[in-house]
Amino acid sequence: MRQDRARAGSVAMVTPAEFSIPSVFTGRRPRGGPGQRGGLMVRTRPERAAVRQEVLVAAREVFADLGYHRASLDAIAQRAGYSKGAVYSNFASKDDLFFELLGAELATMTEALTTGVAATRDRDTDLYLVAAALLAMAEDGRAQLIFSEFRAHAAREPALAARLGEVRTTLVDAAARRVQAEADAQGLALSMSAHDAATILLTLSNGLALEHVGNEPGQVIAVESLAVVIGSLVVPRPDAPPSSDPQE
């Protein structure tokens, strides 16, 4: 995995549901080779930001492999090739590290919900694309499952629950702005508030991820059916000009 990452030069966003933290290192010496000391590679004083990004990349992998509760800062440090102290110098706790990854993941989700919409400006195609994006996130929903695990953990910790609520508010607000902008660009009106429409989309994403556990892709719901549900969020705007499509 490390060698694949080195060849690519960055961590690719395989699906919208996976954490997406870019790697700043384009090459790494394999463990056990020259420059290694005490089980860790000797580095030439990398920039603090570079260390932070590399730790985030490793954390993304460890959380995906082990889940939130089984993941440890020791495992993350080992995966990154740094000491545990290097991790603590950038993040006060596993919770802090997870929150930073969570912010990046949720931003990726928001972006994925409207990927391709601006390019088509065709309502039926756009609804299909949004539905397909939701299903793509659900079918490879490891990040969603880790988020659900963390949410259960935070529910027992009032301080974490409050912090998670702030993250959710930021996400919904950003998604609402994106939904409203796309509706305006299409000459459509929302059938409810942008906030509620965004909440429904994100709830669909979370719920579908759970429904896909133990099921093969395509077994849970058809893309076309999901597109119909999403289509109920928008209606033609009364002041919109009539379509010039001769087929209509």
C-alpha positions as CSV (number, residue, x, y, z in Angstrom):
1,M,0.0,0.0,0.0
2,R,2.8,2.4,0.9
3,Q,4.7,1.7,-2.3
4,D,1.5,2.2,-4.4
5,R,1.0,5.5,-2.7
6,A,4.6,6.5,-3.4
7,R,4.3,5.7,-7.1
8,A,1.0,7.7,-7.4
9,G,2.4,10.7,-5.6
10,S,-0.9,11.3,-3.8
11,V,-3.7,9.4,-2.2
12,A,-6.4,9.2,-4.9
13,M,-10.1,9.7,-4.0
14,V,-11.2,6.2,-5.0
15,T,-14.8,7.0,-4.2
16,P,-16.6,10.1,-2.8
17,A,-17.2,8.2,0.4
18,E,-13.5,7.7,1.3
19,F,-11.5,10.2,3.2
20,S,-9.6,12.4,0.8
21,I,-6.4,13.9,2.3
22,P,-3.7,14.5,-0.3
23,S,-0.2,13.2,0.4
24,V,2.7,15.6,0.2
25,F,5.4,13.0,-0.1
26,T,6.1,11.6,-3.6
27,G,8.6,8.9,-2.5
28,R,9.4,7.0,0.6
29,R,12.2,4.6,1.4
30,P,11.0,1.1,2.3
31,R,11.3,0.1,5.9
32,G,14.6,-1.6,6.8
33,G,16.6,0.2,4.2
34,P,19.3,2.9,4.5
35,G,18.3,5.8,6.7
36,Q,16.3,3.8,9.2
37,R,17.0,4.0,12.9
38,G,15.2,2.5,15.8
39,G,12.4,1.2,13.6
40,L,11.7,4.6,12.1
41,M,13.1,6.3,9.0
42,V,15.4,9.2,9.6
43,R,14.1,12.3,7.9
44,T,15.7,15.6,7.1
45,R,13.4,17.8,9.3
46,P,10.3,17.8,7.1
47,E,8.0,20.8,7.4
48,R,5.4,20.5,10.1
49,A,2.6,20.8,7.6
50,A,4.1,17.9,5.6
51,V,4.2,15.7,8.8
52,R,0.6,16.6,9.6
53,Q,-0.6,15.6,6.1
54,E,1.3,12.3,6.2
55,V,-0.2,11.5,9.6
56,L,-3.7,12.3,8.2
57,V,-3.1,9.9,5.2
58,A,-2.0,7.1,7.6
59,A,-5.0,7.8,9.9
60,R,-7.4,7.6,7.0
61,E,-6.0,4.1,6.1
62,V,-6.0,2.9,9.7
63,F,-9.5,4.1,10.4
64,A,-10.7,2.4,7.2
65,D,-8.9,-0.9,8.1
66,L,-9.8,-1.1,11.8
67,G,-12.7,1.2,12.5
68,Y,-12.7,4.0,15.0
69,H,-12.5,2.1,18.3
70,R,-9.8,-0.4,17.3
71,A,-7.6,2.3,15.7
72,S,-4.9,3.7,17.9
73,L,-2.4,6.5,17.7
74,D,0.4,3.9,17.9
75,A,-1.0,2.2,14.8
76,I,-1.4,5.5,13.0
77,A,2.2,6.5,13.9
78,Q,3.6,3.2,12.7
79,R,1.6,3.4,9.4
80,A,2.9,7.0,8.8
81,G,6.5,6.0,9.7
82,Y,6.8,8.5,12.6
83,S,7.1,8.3,16.3
84,K,3.9,8.6,18.4
85,G,5.3,11.9,19.7
86,A,5.1,13.3,16.1
87,V,1.4,12.4,16.1
88,Y,0.8,14.1,19.4
89,S,2.7,17.2,18.3
90,N,0.0,17.7,15.6
91,F,-3.1,16.3,17.2
92,A,-4.0,16.3,20.9
93,S,-6.0,13.1,20.7
94,K,-7.5,10.5,18.5
95,D,-10.7,12.4,18.6
96,D,-9.0,15.6,17.3
97,L,-7.4,13.6,14.5
98,F,-10.7,12.0,13.6
99,F,-12.5,15.4,13.5
100,E,-10.1,16.7,11.0
101,L,-10.5,13.7,8.7
102,L,-14.3,13.9,9.2
103,G,-14.3,17.5,8.0
104,A,-12.5,16.5,4.8
105,E,-14.8,13.6,4.3
106,L,-18.0,15.6,4.7
107,A,-16.7,18.2,2.3
108,T,-16.1,15.5,-0.3
109,M,-19.6,14.2,0.2
110,T,-21.2,17.6,-0.3
111,E,-19.1,18.1,-3.5
112,A,-20.1,14.6,-4.8
113,L,-23.8,15.2,-4.5
114,T,-23.8,17.7,-7.3
115,T,-20.8,16.4,-9.4
116,G,-21.7,16.7,-13.0
117,V,-24.9,18.7,-12.5
118,A,-23.5,22.0,-13.7
119,A,-22.2,20.4,-16.8
120,T,-25.5,19.0,-18.1
121,R,-28.2,21.5,-17.1
122,D,-30.7,18.8,-17.9
123,R,-33.1,18.0,-15.1
124,D,-33.6,14.2,-15.7
125,T,-29.9,13.7,-16.3
126,D,-29.0,15.7,-13.2
127,L,-31.3,13.8,-11.0
128,Y,-29.8,10.6,-12.2
129,L,-26.3,11.8,-11.5
130,V,-27.2,12.9,-8.0
131,A,-28.8,9.5,-7.3
132,A,-25.9,7.7,-8.8
133,A,-23.5,9.7,-6.6
134,L,-25.5,8.8,-3.5
135,L,-25.5,5.1,-4.3
136,A,-21.7,5.2,-5.1
137,M,-21.1,6.6,-1.6
138,A,-23.4,4.0,-0.1
139,E,-22.0,1.0,-1.9
140,D,-18.5,1.7,-0.7
141,G,-19.6,3.2,2.6
142,R,-16.7,2.4,4.9
143,A,-16.4,6.1,5.9
144,Q,-20.1,6.3,6.6
145,L,-19.9,3.2,8.9
146,I,-16.9,4.7,10.7
147,F,-18.9,7.9,11.1
148,S,-21.8,6.0,12.6
149,E,-19.4,4.2,15.0
150,F,-18.0,7.6,16.1
151,R,-21.4,9.1,16.4
152,A,-22.4,6.4,18.9
153,H,-19.2,7.0,20.8
154,A,-19.8,10.8,20.8
155,A,-23.4,10.3,22.1
156,R,-21.9,9.2,25.4
157,E,-19.5,12.2,25.6
158,P,-21.3,15.5,25.8
159,A,-18.3,17.6,24.7
160,L,-17.8,15.4,21.7
161,A,-21.5,15.4,20.9
162,A,-21.5,19.2,20.9
163,R,-18.5,19.3,18.6
164,L,-20.0,16.8,16.3
165,G,-23.2,19.0,16.2
166,E,-21.1,21.9,15.1
167,V,-19.5,19.9,12.3
168,R,-23.0,18.7,11.1
169,T,-24.3,22.3,11.1
170,T,-21.4,23.4,9.0
171,L,-22.0,20.5,6.6
172,V,-25.7,21.1,6.2
173,D,-25.2,24.8,5.7
174,A,-22.7,24.2,2.9
175,A,-24.9,21.5,1.3
176,A,-27.9,23.8,1.5
177,R,-26.0,26.6,-0.3
178,R,-25.0,24.1,-3.0
179,V,-28.5,22.7,-3.4
180,Q,-30.0,26.2,-3.7
181,A,-27.4,27.3,-6.2
182,E,-28.0,24.3,-8.4
183,A,-31.8,24.8,-8.3
184,D,-31.4,28.4,-9.3
185,A,-29.1,27.5,-12.1
186,Q,-31.7,25.0,-13.4
187,G,-34.6,27.5,-13.2
188,L,-36.2,25.3,-10.5
189,A,-37.7,26.0,-7.1
190,L,-37.2,23.9,-4.1
191,S,-40.3,22.3,-2.7
192,M,-39.0,23.0,0.8
193,S,-36.2,25.0,2.5
194,A,-32.7,24.4,1.1
195,H,-31.7,23.4,4.7
196,D,-34.4,20.6,4.7
197,A,-33.5,19.5,1.2
198,A,-29.8,19.2,2.1
199,T,-30.7,17.3,5.3
200,I,-32.8,14.8,3.3
201,L,-30.0,14.2,0.8
202,L,-27.4,13.6,3.6
203,T,-29.9,11.4,5.5
204,L,-30.4,9.3,2.4
205,S,-26.6,8.9,2.0
206,N,-26.2,7.8,5.6
207,G,-29.2,5.4,5.5
208,L,-28.3,3.8,2.2
209,A,-24.7,3.1,3.5
210,L,-26.2,1.1,6.4
211,E,-28.7,-0.7,4.1
212,H,-25.8,-1.8,1.8
213,V,-24.1,-3.7,4.6
214,G,-24.3,-7.4,3.6
215,N,-25.9,-6.6,0.2
216,E,-24.4,-6.6,-3.2
217,P,-24.4,-3.3,-5.2
218,G,-27.7,-2.8,-7.0
219,Q,-29.7,-5.0,-4.5
220,V,-30.9,-2.1,-2.2
221,I,-32.5,0.4,-4.6
222,A,-32.5,1.2,-8.3
223,V,-30.8,4.5,-9.3
224,E,-34.0,5.4,-11.2
225,S,-36.2,5.0,-8.1
226,L,-33.8,7.1,-6.0
227,A,-33.8,9.8,-8.7
228,V,-37.6,10.0,-8.4
229,V,-37.3,10.6,-4.6
230,I,-34.7,13.3,-5.1
231,G,-36.8,14.8,-7.9
232,S,-39.6,15.5,-5.3
233,L,-37.3,18.1,-3.8
234,V,-37.6,20.5,-6.7
235,V,-40.5,21.9,-8.8
236,P,-40.5,24.2,-11.9
237,R,-40.3,27.8,-10.9
238,P,-43.5,29.7,-11.8
239,D,-41.6,32.5,-13.5
240,A,-39.3,30.1,-15.5
241,P,-39.5,30.5,-19.3
242,P,-41.1,27.6,-21.2
243,S,-38.8,25.0,-22.6
244,S,-37.7,25.4,-26.2
245,D,-37.2,21.6,-26.6
246,P,-39.3,20.6,-29.7
247,Q,-39.9,17.2,-28.1
248,E,-41.7,18.7,-25.2
